[in-house]
Amino acid sequence: MIKAENIHKSFGEVDILKGVNLEIKKGEIVSIVGSSGAGKTTLLQVLGSLTDCNKGSVYYDNVDISKLNSNKLAEFRNENIGFIFQFHHLLPEFNALENVCLPAFINGISKKEAELKATKILTRLGLSNRLTHKPSELSGGEQQRVATARALINQPKVIFADEPSGNLDSKNANDLHNLFFDLRNEFDQTFVIVTHDRELSQLCDRELIMQDGLMTF
């Protein structure tokens, strides 16, 4: 489903990715591990179309997304890709339900349908009593679960997660990990997860190891 060919990325004089190649199949749950500075997050951003590579190509079902113009790329991203970041990026002026609904609104879903879908996902994540709370009124773990719900609302084909359970306690982390596998089994979604959590990494279908900007496998 996803194919990356000879991905290079540098920031100024610093080479971060030095020719990464990989393929990820539909419905796989893949972890990317490695030491800090290995290039894991940068690779995730390139694969998820959040940043351009300096050289190379990223394909989704044989479509080279680098060939899409900015509007088409934004449309593709909203319909096909979900992101879960370590640091939430929730909008402070909106409550939990509103934050989760935003990608659905962008995708043209009605307010009623979006709120029904958001409520269902938030309830599944144990937040049914926190729907009207703003981020400042939520714990770090609750904010992470809201961010997870936001990534899931459009039922994207691929979900990229950067340390998704890094701010969760062990119970909520386990619940989140189990949710990933439930969603894969239910919707055949693909997950690419950057993590330092060895337990999560070993549960995945494959573990990819990065070192010095390259995939060592």
ABEGO torsion letter per residue (X at the ends): XBBBBGBBBBBEABBABAGBBBBBBBGBBBBBBEBBGAGAAAAAAAAAGABBBABEBBBBGGBBAAABBAAAAAAAAAAABBBBBAAGGBBAABBAAAAAAAAAAAAGBBAAAAAAAAAAAAAAAGAAAAAABBAAABBAAAAAAAAAAAAAAAGBABBBBBGAAAABBAAAAAAAAAAAAAAAAAAGBBBBBBBABAAAAAABABBBBBBGGBBAX
